[in-house]
Amino acid sequence: MKNILNKWMTLLSFIIIYHSVNAQDKDGLMSLNQGRLESYKMEVTYNKTTHLLFPSPIKYVDLGSENLIANKADDVANVLRVKASTRDFEEETNFSVVTEDGKFYNFDVFYSSYPDTLNYDLLKLQRNNEKEYSTDVTFDEMDGSSSSLTELMMQTLYKNPKRTIKHIGNKSLGIQFLLRGLYVHQGKYYFIIHLKNSGNIPYLVDFITFKIVDEKKIKRTVLQDRILSPLRNYSTIFKLEEHDEAFDIFLLDQFTLMEGQILEIEILEKNGGRHLKMQVTNNDLIGASVFKDINLTLK
């Protein structure tokens, strides 16, 4: 009787250990699933190029199949061009992107002869997602700065874009491209961009870029240009109607220039030739207004 009892006890112990191990495996899988990253859905086609604008320069791209081709846009480190290399491919594929700020993005890709969207702004998507949270969000690229405070500061500057700079800008063919203000707070620059259209046709904005260039080579080469990627901007300008004006606020890490360098801010017109540049010197950067002198506007 004692032997039978011992056998039953041994069998029961084995069953308990077996289920315990399985439970741990299951819990492990559940924990991994809870940490999974949701993929973005997008469509590509053969005859047109899709552009993705990332908040930070692109460091790495991995394509899931030969049905896709992708490369970074010339002279713009945070823009990726993607298109189908094969017409009407049926199987879903994907690609992944890692940016210099350490962010990982994954995209599930489908073929469409007529995609609904060809241009995606991941910076705008990031900003919209932040607004869904009631608590502060801290970003690595902002060195621990609170996103809600940063958003509040940008909102205040946007609602009251006081003109503190009057000597930086450019004008051509009815378009004025101005730096209206420059502020600094906790190691971050806030550039207030002012765009005015006094012409009779709308102005479609393709890109606004920030580049550090050699002052002596501005008219000869752009090979040594260093692209600066804004951490975020407040209100992306896509289209400026005739006889209208608009503002945007760009947030960049604090920096200064080497001797012989200038900061060049350029706006490019989509499907047009009205491209304007303005130059910011080291004295302008060092003389940036301190944000603590401005009263924050509460939401």
GISUL-V8184 format. One line per field, one symbol per residue. phi: phi as a letter, one per 30 degrees, with the letter a starting at -180 (. if undefined). psi: psi as a letter, one per 40 degrees, with the letter a starting at -180 (. if undefined). Layout:
phi=???
psi=???
This chain:
phi=.dddddddddddddddddddddddddddddddddcdcdddcacbbdcbcccbccdbedcabbcdaddcbaadddibdccccbadcbdhdcddbaabbccddidcbbbccbdbdbddbcbbcdddddddddddcdcdcccedchidddddddddddddddbdedcbbcclabahiccbbcdabbbahibcccccbbbbcdcbdccdcbcccbcbdedceccabdcdcdccedabdbeccbcddhbbabbcccbddabcddicbcccbccddhacdcbbbcccddddddedddddcddcdd
psi=ddddddddddddddddddddddddddddddddddeihhiihiiiideihhhhhieiihdhhhhdieeiiiiiiheheehhhhihehhfidhiaiiihhieeeihhhhhhihhdgidiehhhdddddddddeehdiihhhdeefeihdddddddddddddgghheheehaihhfehhhihdihiihfehihhhhhhhheaeiihhhcihihhhihdeedediedeihhhhidiidghhdhhiifiiiiihhhiiiiiiiheiihhhihhhhfieghiiihhidddddeiihdeehhihi.
